[in-house]
Amino acid sequence: MYTIVIPICSLLWWNSATLSERKYESPPGRME
């Protein structure tokens, strides 16, 4: 179980981290 849960959790955390970084670094064109 852990061998499946750990990768999924790390992927979710990495995804949320990269998404939040993109929001701050390059905001969507709609805001311009």
C-alpha positions in Angstrom: 0.0 0.0 0.0 2.7 2.5 1.0 4.6 2.0 -2.2 1.5 3.2 -4.0 0.4 5.9 -1.6 3.7 7.7 -1.2 4.3 8.4 -4.9 0.8 9.6 -5.4 1.1 12.0 -2.4 4.5 13.3 -3.6 3.1 13.8 -7.1 0.1 15.7 -5.8 2.4 17.9 -3.6 4.8 18.6 -6.5 1.9 19.4 -8.8 0.3 21.9 -6.4 3.8 23.4 -5.7 4.5 23.9 -9.5 1.0 25.2 -10.1 1.3 27.8 -7.3 4.7 28.8 -8.6 3.3 29.3 -12.1 0.5 31.5 -10.8 2.9 33.9 -9.1 5.6 33.8 -11.8 3.4 34.2 -14.8 -0.2 35.3 -14.2 -2.8 34.5 -16.9 -3.3 36.9 -19.8 -6.8 37.7 -18.5 -5.4 39.8 -15.7 -3.4 42.0 -18.1 
